[in-house]
Amino acid sequence: MKRLILLVILITVPLINYSCLNNDLNPLVTLEAQTLPITIHVEHAQNAAIDNVTNYTVQLDNQAAIPYPNVLDAVCSCIKTPNFVINDTNAHTIIILASNIWGSSTPFTINFKVTIPAKVTNGVLKVGA
């Protein structure tokens, strides 16, 4: 089977900050949400034409994997995954595979955690408020 190279370049989450703790090829991304739930998707580069990618598959945590087409988005000139809704402040994992007629690529994994920063309300520090 031909090895497919998949490069994930961006996690898009509206109205939050994010930081990345680089751990070689498996970084931990921290997303600071203002409120929950949040909606996220991943944007990544398209594989080279020689890889003959027919589709990609994305999976959040232990949910069912979702296939999506090898079609460039007109706005970002990238491939976008379907949206996911995150309802909690736990650690999560996204796994992306590229597929062609010979099989699937090595999984590309993104580990991230969602936090809600503390804020002061009426002189009281509230965590996750």
Backbone as a printed PyTorch tensor [residue, N CA C, xyz], in Angstrom:
tensor([[[  0.8480,  -1.1880,   0.0000],
         [  0.0000,   0.0000,   0.0000],
         [  0.8870,   1.2430,   0.0000]],

        [[  0.5540,   2.1850,  -0.8130],
         [  1.2800,   3.4410,  -0.8640],
         [  0.9980,   4.2420,   0.3940]],

        [[  2.0480,   4.7840,   1.0110],
         [  1.8820,   5.5920,   2.2190],
         [  1.3730,   6.9760,   1.8290]],

        [[  0.3380,   7.4190,   2.4920],
         [ -0.2350,   8.7280,   2.2310],
         [  0.2250,   9.6940,   3.3100]],

        [[  0.5640,  10.8840,   2.9180],
         [  1.0110,  11.8970,   3.8700],
         [ -0.1300,  12.8780,   4.0940]],

        [[ -0.4520,  13.0840,   5.3410],
         [ -1.5390,  13.9860,   5.7010],
         [ -0.9830,  15.0560,   6.6140]],

        [[ -1.2110,  16.2970,   6.2820],
         [ -0.7140,  17.4090,   7.0840],
         [ -1.8940,  18.2140,   7.5930]],

        [[ -2.0870,  18.2180,   8.8960],
         [ -3.1520,  19.0190,   9.4890],
         [ -2.5490,  20.3470,   9.8790]],

        [[ -3.1900,  21.4430,   9.4650],
         [ -2.5780,  22.7420,   9.6920],
         [ -3.3560,  23.6570,  10.6220]],

        [[ -4.6210,  23.3560,  10.9050],
         [ -5.3830,  24.3240,  11.6880],
         [ -6.6020,  23.6830,  12.3130]],

        [[ -6.8300,  23.9920,  13.5810],
         [ -8.1210,  23.6890,  14.2060],
         [ -8.8360,  25.0180,  14.3190]],

        [[-10.0400,  25.1040,  13.8350],
         [-10.7920,  26.3460,  13.8760],
         [-11.8910,  26.2370,  14.9150]],

        [[-11.8510,  27.1040,  15.8860],
         [-12.8710,  27.1240,  16.9230],
         [-13.2580,  28.5740,  17.1550]],

        [[-14.4860,  28.9680,  16.9090],
         [-14.8720,  30.3650,  17.0640],
         [-14.7880,  30.8540,  18.5050]],

        [[-14.3580,  32.0810,  18.6670],
         [-14.4080,  32.8010,  19.9370],
         [-13.6130,  32.1700,  21.0620]],

        [[-12.4550,  31.6060,  20.7610],
         [-11.6240,  31.0580,  21.8200],
         [-10.1610,  31.3690,  21.5560]],

        [[ -9.3430,  31.1250,  22.5600],
         [ -7.8990,  31.1430,  22.4050],
         [ -7.4260,  29.7050,  22.3470]],

        [[ -6.2450,  29.4970,  21.7590],
         [ -5.6960,  28.1550,  21.8150],
         [ -4.1930,  28.2410,  21.9680]],

        [[ -3.6210,  27.2340,  22.5910],
         [ -2.1820,  27.1310,  22.7120],
         [ -1.7940,  25.6990,  22.4190]],

        [[ -0.5840,  25.5090,  21.9650],
         [ -0.1370,  24.1850,  21.5630],
         [  1.1380,  23.8460,  22.3180]],

        [[  1.1340,  22.7220,  23.0260],
         [  2.3120,  22.2010,  23.6850],
         [  2.8870,  21.1570,  22.7540]],

        [[  4.0090,  21.4730,  22.0990],
         [  4.5460,  20.5860,  21.0750],
         [  5.2130,  19.3810,  21.7140]],

        [[  4.7480,  18.2140,  21.3550],
         [  5.3190,  16.9560,  21.8130],
         [  5.6610,  16.1450,  20.5730]],

        [[  6.7100,  16.5600,  19.8720],
         [  7.1270,  15.9640,  18.6140],
         [  5.9710,  15.9860,  17.6210]],

        [[  5.5050,  14.8260,  17.1930],
         [  4.4430,  14.7730,  16.1890],
         [  3.0590,  14.6820,  16.8010]],

        [[  2.9560,  14.7290,  18.1310],
         [  1.6650,  14.5620,  18.7740],
         [  1.4300,  15.7000,  19.7710]],

        [[  1.1780,  16.9040,  19.2700],
         [  1.0230,  18.0440,  20.1830],
         [ -0.2760,  17.9790,  20.9780]],

        [[ -0.2700,  18.5910,  22.1530],
         [ -1.4850,  18.7500,  22.9380],
         [ -1.9330,  20.1890,  22.7660]],

        [[ -3.1250,  20.3770,  22.2560],
         [ -3.6690,  21.7010,  22.0210],
         [ -4.6510,  22.0150,  23.1380]],

        [[ -4.5440,  23.1990,  23.7240],
         [ -5.4980,  23.6320,  24.7390],
         [ -6.3960,  24.6880,  24.1330]],

        [[ -7.7010,  24.4450,  24.1780],
         [ -8.6850,  25.3850,  23.6600],
         [ -9.3840,  26.0430,  24.8390]],

        [[ -9.3520,  27.3550,  24.9040],
         [-10.0360,  28.0960,  25.9650],
         [-11.3490,  28.6290,  25.4160]],

        [[-12.4310,  27.9990,  25.8210],
         [-13.7540,  28.3710,  25.3370],
         [-14.3710,  29.4230,  26.2460]],

        [[-15.1020,  30.3450,  25.6620],
         [-15.8380,  31.3170,  26.4610],
         [-17.0710,  30.6650,  27.0740]],

        [[-17.7160,  29.8050,  26.3110],
         [-18.8980,  29.0670,  26.7770],
         [-18.9000,  27.7100,  26.0960]],

        [[-19.7230,  26.8360,  26.5850],
         [-19.9590,  25.5430,  25.9400],
         [-21.4040,  25.5030,  25.4720]],

        [[-21.7250,  24.7780,  24.4430],
         [-20.8450,  23.9570,  23.6330],
         [-20.0500,  24.7940,  22.6300]],

        [[-18.9960,  24.1720,  22.0590],
         [-18.2380,  24.7950,  20.9730],
         [-18.3360,  23.8880,  19.7510]],

        [[-18.1990,  24.4810,  18.5940],
         [-18.1970,  23.7280,  17.3450],
         [-16.8180,  23.8570,  16.7240]],

        [[-16.2310,  22.7330,  16.3390],
         [-14.8960,  22.7580,  15.7380],
         [-14.8950,  21.9840,  14.4300]],

        [[-13.9360,  22.3190,  13.6040],
         [-13.6040,  21.5060,  12.4410],
         [-12.0990,  21.6410,  12.2230]],

        [[-11.5330,  20.7370,  11.4640],
         [-10.1090,  20.7650,  11.1580],
         [ -9.9460,  21.1170,   9.6860]],

        [[ -8.9780,  21.9570,   9.3990],
         [ -8.6250,  22.2980,   8.0180],
         [ -7.2380,  21.7390,   7.7530]],

        [[ -7.0580,  21.0680,   6.6140],
         [ -5.7420,  20.5110,   6.3090],
         [ -5.4420,  20.6150,   4.8290]],

        [[ -4.1620,  20.4480,   4.5240],
         [ -3.7120,  20.5030,   3.1370],
         [ -4.1920,  19.2550,   2.3940]],

        [[ -4.3600,  19.4090,   1.0980],
         [ -4.7430,  18.2810,   0.2630],
         [ -3.5020,  17.4460,  -0.0290]],

        [[ -3.6500,  16.1260,  -0.0530],
         [ -2.5360,  15.2600,  -0.4260],
         [ -2.1430,  15.5250,  -1.8750]],

        [[ -0.9320,  15.1490,  -2.2220],
         [ -0.4540,  15.2900,  -3.5970],
         [ -1.3060,  14.4220,  -4.5230]],

        [[ -1.4640,  14.8740,  -5.7600],
         [ -2.3030,  14.1480,  -6.7260],
         [ -1.8290,  12.7120,  -6.9270]],

        [[ -0.5280,  12.4790,  -6.8310],
         [  0.0200,  11.1400,  -7.0310],
         [ -0.4830,  10.1410,  -5.9790]],

        [[ -0.9530,  10.6340,  -4.8290],
         [ -1.4830,   9.7580,  -3.7810],
         [ -2.8610,   9.2070,  -4.1200]],

        [[ -3.5250,   9.7930,  -5.1090],
         [ -4.8420,   9.3190,  -5.5520],
         [ -5.8390,   9.1760,  -4.4040]],

        [[ -5.8910,  10.1550,  -3.5150],
         [ -6.8150,  10.1050,  -2.3830],
         [ -8.2450,  10.1870,  -2.8930]],

        [[ -9.0630,   9.2390,  -2.4680],
         [-10.4690,   9.2400,  -2.8590],
         [-11.3300,   9.9410,  -1.8230]],

        [[-10.9540,   9.7960,  -0.5450],
         [-11.6790,  10.4930,   0.5150],
         [-10.8370,  10.4760,   1.7860]],

        [[-11.2720,  11.2550,   2.7550],
         [-10.6650,  11.2910,   4.0790],
         [-11.7140,  10.8140,   5.0820]],

        [[-11.2480,  10.4180,   6.2630],
         [-12.1360,  10.0080,   7.3420],
         [-11.6800,  10.7000,   8.6110]],

        [[-12.6330,  11.2280,   9.3800],
         [-12.3150,  11.8790,  10.6480],
         [-13.1440,  11.2450,  11.7490]],

        [[-12.5310,  11.1290,  12.9260],
         [-13.2220,  10.5380,  14.0760],
         [-12.9070,  11.3550,  15.3180]],

        [[-13.9410,  11.7020,  16.0780],
         [-13.7830,  12.3900,  17.3610],
         [-14.0020,  11.3740,  18.4670]],

        [[-13.0050,  11.2310,  19.3380],
         [-13.0740,  10.3050,  20.4680],
         [-13.5290,   8.9330,  19.9830]],

        [[-14.5250,   8.3500,  20.6110],
         [-14.9880,   7.0180,  20.2330],
         [-16.2400,   7.0520,  19.3690]],

        [[-16.5410,   8.2070,  18.7970],
         [-17.7050,   8.3030,  17.9190],
         [-17.4110,   7.5930,  16.6000]],

        [[-18.4480,   7.3630,  15.8300],
         [-18.2760,   6.7340,  14.5250],
         [-17.4460,   7.6310,  13.6080]],

        [[-16.5860,   7.0190,  12.8120],
         [-15.7840,   7.7580,  11.8450],
         [-16.6850,   8.3150,  10.7530]],

        [[-16.3720,   9.5300,  10.2950],
         [-17.1830,  10.2110,   9.2860],
         [-16.3230,  10.4290,   8.0380]],

        [[-16.7230,   9.8660,   6.8880],
         [-15.9830,  10.1370,   5.6550],
         [-16.3260,  11.5210,   5.1140]],

        [[-15.3530,  12.1560,   4.4650],
         [-15.6050,  13.4270,   3.7920],
         [-14.7490,  13.4780,   2.5310]],

        [[-15.2060,  14.2240,   1.5210],
         [-14.5830,  14.1510,   0.1890],
         [-13.2510,  14.8830,   0.0950]],

        [[-12.4970,  14.4790,  -0.8890],
         [-11.2220,  15.1100,  -1.2240],
         [-11.4940,  16.2910,  -2.1550]],

        [[-12.1520,  17.3210,  -1.6140],
         [-12.5430,  18.4940,  -2.3990],
         [-12.0520,  19.7450,  -1.6920]],

        [[-11.3290,  20.5860,  -2.4240],
         [-10.8190,  21.8270,  -1.8330],
         [-11.9430,  22.8070,  -1.5600]],

        [[-11.8850,  23.4340,  -0.3860],
         [-12.7980,  24.5120,  -0.0400],
         [-12.3750,  25.7600,  -0.8200]],

        [[-13.3140,  26.4430,  -1.4160],
         [-12.9980,  27.6020,  -2.2530],
         [-12.4290,  28.7780,  -1.4640]],

        [[-12.8050,  28.9090,  -0.2120],
         [-12.3680,  30.0550,   0.5930],
         [-10.9420,  29.8710,   1.0990]],

        [[-10.6390,  28.7140,   1.6780],
         [ -9.3220,  28.5210,   2.2970],
         [ -8.3510,  27.7300,   1.4180]],

        [[ -8.7980,  27.2170,   0.2920],
         [ -7.9810,  26.3390,  -0.5570],
         [ -7.4050,  25.1810,   0.2570]],

        [[ -8.2430,  24.6100,   1.0820],
         [ -7.8420,  23.5020,   1.9410],
         [ -8.9890,  22.4950,   1.9850]],

        [[ -8.7550,  21.3920,   2.6810],
         [ -9.7880,  20.3910,   2.9140],
         [-10.3480,  20.6420,   4.3100]],

        [[-11.6750,  20.6380,   4.4570],
         [-12.2980,  20.8500,   5.7660],
         [-13.0470,  19.5980,   6.1950]],

        [[-12.8850,  19.2460,   7.4760],
         [-13.6550,  18.1370,   8.0230],
         [-15.0690,  18.6110,   8.3280]],

        [[-15.9880,  17.6730,   8.5330],
         [-17.3010,  18.0630,   9.0550],
         [-17.1490,  18.7000,  10.4380]],

        [[-18.1590,  19.4340,  10.8690],
         [-18.1420,  20.0590,  12.1940],
         [-18.4110,  19.0310,  13.2880]],

        [[-17.7950,  19.2750,  14.4460],
         [-18.0690,  18.5070,  15.6580],
         [-18.5040,  19.4660,  16.7490]],

        [[-19.4150,  19.0210,  17.6030],
         [-19.8470,  19.8220,  18.7490],
         [-19.2330,  19.2100,  20.0060]],

        [[-18.5380,  20.0460,  20.7770],
         [-17.9270,  19.6270,  22.0420],
         [-18.7520,  20.2270,  23.1680]],

        [[-19.2320,  19.3720,  24.0670],
         [-20.1230,  19.8150,  25.1400],
         [-19.4830,  19.8170,  26.5220]],

        [[-18.1960,  19.4710,  26.6100],
         [-17.5900,  19.3410,  27.9340],
         [-16.1530,  19.8570,  27.9390]],

        [[-15.5780,  19.9240,  29.1230],
         [-14.2120,  20.4340,  29.2840],
         [-13.2350,  19.2880,  29.5340]],

        [[-13.3780,  18.2170,  28.8090],
         [-12.4900,  17.0670,  28.9370],
         [-11.4270,  17.0720,  27.8480]],

        [[-10.5460,  16.0790,  27.9180],
         [ -9.5730,  15.8590,  26.8550],
         [-10.2690,  15.1200,  25.7120]],

        [[ -9.8650,  15.4210,  24.4750],
         [-10.4740,  14.8100,  23.2920],
         [ -9.3920,  14.4350,  22.2960]],

        [[ -9.7500,  13.5630,  21.3730],
         [ -8.8350,  13.1280,  20.3230],
         [ -9.5610,  13.1390,  18.9860]],

        [[ -8.9060,  13.7110,  17.9860],
         [ -9.4000,  13.6550,  16.6040],
         [ -8.4010,  12.8290,  15.8100]],

        [[ -8.9150,  11.8660,  15.0350],
         [ -8.0680,  11.0220,  14.1850],
         [ -8.5090,  11.2160,  12.7410]],

        [[ -7.5360,  11.4790,  11.8620],
         [ -7.8190,  11.6890,  10.4400],
         [ -7.0260,  10.6740,   9.6200]],

        [[ -7.7040,  10.0710,   8.6440],
         [ -7.0780,   9.1370,   7.7140],
         [ -7.3460,   9.5910,   6.2910]],

        [[ -6.3860,   9.3750,   5.4140],
         [ -6.5930,   9.5580,   3.9820],
         [ -6.7130,   8.1660,   3.3700]],

        [[ -7.6210,   7.9980,   2.4100],
         [ -7.8310,   6.6810,   1.7890],
         [ -7.7390,   6.7710,   0.2730]],

        [[ -7.2470,   5.6860,  -0.3150],
         [ -7.2750,   5.5380,  -1.7620],
         [ -7.6090,   4.0870,  -2.0720]],

        [[ -7.5100,   3.6760,  -3.3300],
         [ -7.9200,   2.3180,  -3.6920],
         [ -7.0280,   1.2430,  -3.0700]],

        [[ -5.8470,   1.6220,  -2.5770],
         [ -4.9210,   0.6550,  -1.9900],
         [ -5.0790,   0.5260,  -0.4750]],

        [[ -5.8020,   1.4300,   0.1550],
         [ -5.9620,   1.3510,   1.6060],
         [ -5.9890,   2.7270,   2.2530]],

        [[ -5.5720,   2.7720,   3.5080],
         [ -5.6160,   4.0240,   4.2780],
         [ -4.2350,   4.3970,   4.7840]],

        [[ -4.0740,   5.6810,   5.0450],
         [ -2.8190,   6.2080,   5.5620],
         [ -2.6500,   5.8500,   7.0290]],

        [[ -1.4850,   6.1350,   7.5460],
         [ -1.2530,   6.0750,   8.9810],
         [ -2.1200,   7.1470,   9.6240]],

        [[ -2.7740,   6.8580,  10.7530],
         [ -3.6380,   7.8710,  11.3760],
         [ -2.8530,   9.1110,  11.8020]],

        [[ -3.4230,  10.2730,  11.5720],
         [ -2.8830,  11.5230,  12.1030],
         [ -3.7650,  11.8930,  13.2830]],

        [[ -3.1670,  12.0550,  14.4520],
         [ -3.9150,  12.2550,  15.6860],
         [ -3.6890,  13.6490,  16.2360]],

        [[ -4.7690,  14.2990,  16.6470],
         [ -4.7050,  15.5880,  17.3320],
         [ -5.3180,  15.3890,  18.7080]],

        [[ -4.5360,  15.6490,  19.7400],
         [ -5.0330,  15.5820,  21.1110],
         [ -5.2660,  17.0000,  21.6060]],

        [[ -6.4240,  17.2360,  22.1840],
         [ -6.6960,  18.5750,  22.6950],
         [ -7.5650,  18.4930,  23.9370]],

        [[ -7.4960,  19.5420,  24.7240],
         [ -8.3800,  19.6490,  25.8820],
         [ -9.0920,  20.9850,  25.8110]],

        [[-10.2990,  20.9930,  26.3130],
         [-11.1090,  22.2090,  26.3310],
         [-11.1620,  22.7090,  27.7670]],

        [[-10.8870,  23.9910,  27.9530],
         [-10.9930,  24.6020,  29.2760],
         [-11.8380,  25.8630,  29.1760]],

        [[-12.4190,  26.2310,  30.2960],
         [-13.1010,  27.5200,  30.3980],
         [-12.3310,  28.2990,  31.4590]],

        [[-11.6810,  29.3900,  31.0820],
         [-10.8580,  30.1100,  32.0440],
         [-11.6800,  30.7060,  33.1770]],

        [[-11.0200,  30.8550,  34.3110],
         [-11.6680,  31.4800,  35.4640],
         [-11.8850,  32.9600,  35.1910]],

        [[-12.9130,  33.5310,  35.7970],
         [-13.1430,  34.9660,  35.6870],
         [-13.7140,  35.4850,  37.0060]],

        [[-13.5490,  36.7520,  37.2260],
         [-14.0280,  37.3720,  38.4510],
         [-15.4120,  37.9560,  38.2100]],

        [[-16.3800,  37.5710,  39.0580],
         [-17.7370,  38.0920,  38.9870],
         [-18.1200,  38.6070,  40.3750]],

        [[-18.4290,  39.8810,  40.4770],
         [-18.7970,  40.5040,  41.7690],
         [-17.7320,  40.2500,  42.8330]],

        [[-16.4670,  40.3360,  42.4330],
         [-15.3800,  40.1750,  43.3920],
         [-15.0910,  38.7450,  43.7800]],

        [[-15.7340,  37.7500,  43.1180],
         [-15.5260,  36.3480,  43.4400],
         [-14.9320,  35.6490,  42.2130]],

        [[-13.8280,  34.9170,  42.4320],
         [-13.2060,  34.1520,  41.3490],
         [-14.0070,  32.8740,  41.1200]],

        [[-14.5350,  32.7270,  39.9130],
         [-15.3180,  31.5400,  39.5770],
         [-14.5850,  30.7820,  38.4790]],

        [[-14.2420,  29.5350,  38.7510],
         [-13.5660,  28.7080,  37.7650],
         [-14.6160,  28.0560,  36.8840]],

        [[-14.4050,  28.1700,  35.5710],
         [-15.3340,  27.5740,  34.6140],
         [-16.6480,  28.3290,  34.5430]],

        [[-16.6560,  29.5810,  34.9930],
         [-17.8930,  30.3640,  34.9800],
         [-18.1660,  30.9360,  33.6250]]])
